[in-house]
Amino acid sequence: MALLNLGDDPWLLEHESCEKLQRDIMEQLSQRQSTKLSDKFASLSANIRVRLKQFYNEVTELKRKLNEADNSRSMYDN
């Protein structure tokens, strides 16, 4: 993904942010899976839950913007 020229497109920048968040979540899940300490496990779990909510909200916003762009494009096509 690093080879893409994102330019000034806000949607692509938000998409890149979502991808980074997804990678961070996956890394924390991997760390959590390898830990046996309950305090560390609980801390990682709480952080993962917060990040998953953030990820869900960001993806929902990206979908909304795509639908909005598609609807406005459809208006001009007719």
Residue pairs with C-beta under 8 A, 6 or more apart in sequence:
1 16
1 19
4 12
6 12
6 13
6 16
11 62
11 65
11 66
11 69
14 58
14 61
14 62
14 65
15 62
17 58
18 55
18 58
18 59
18 62
21 51
21 54
21 55
21 58
22 55
24 51
25 48
25 51
25 52
25 55
28 44
28 47
28 48
28 51
29 48
31 44
32 40
32 41
32 44
32 45
32 48
35 41
35 44
